[in-house]
Amino acid sequence: MGIMKKAGALGVAKMVYTEARKPHNQAKIKQAMQTIKDRRNQGRAR
């Protein structure tokens, strides 16, 4: 059971890595990170 769980997790991790390498997905990731940073900084500005 443990080997199958690890194999499944590895497959999911590989898929996420492959998708994150695509340029249009990189732009989405950068935009999301900037949004998170902006929200975090708004809380400090008060």
C-alpha positions in Angstrom: 0.0 0.0 0.0 2.8 2.4 0.9 4.6 2.0 -2.4 1.4 2.7 -4.4 0.8 5.9 -2.3 4.4 7.1 -3.0 4.0 6.3 -6.7 0.8 8.3 -6.9 2.3 11.2 -5.1 5.3 11.2 -7.4 3.0 11.2 -10.4 1.1 14.2 -9.1 4.3 16.0 -8.3 5.6 15.4 -11.8 2.4 16.7 -13.4 2.5 19.9 -11.2 6.2 20.5 -12.1 5.5 20.0 -15.8 2.6 22.4 -15.8 4.5 25.0 -13.7 7.2 25.2 -16.4 4.8 26.4 -19.1 5.1 30.2 -19.7 1.4 31.0 -19.4 1.2 29.2 -16.1 4.4 31.0 -14.9 2.6 34.3 -15.5 -0.4 33.1 -13.5 1.9 32.0 -10.6 3.7 35.3 -10.6 0.4 37.2 -10.6 -0.9 35.1 -7.7 2.3 35.6 -5.7 2.1 39.4 -6.2 -1.5 39.4 -5.1 -0.6 37.6 -1.9 2.3 40.0 -1.2 0.0 43.0 -1.8 -2.6 41.6 0.6 0.1 40.9 3.2 1.6 44.4 2.9 -1.8 46.1 3.2 -2.2 44.5 6.6 1.1 46.0 7.8 0.4 49.5 6.5 -2.5 50.0 8.9 
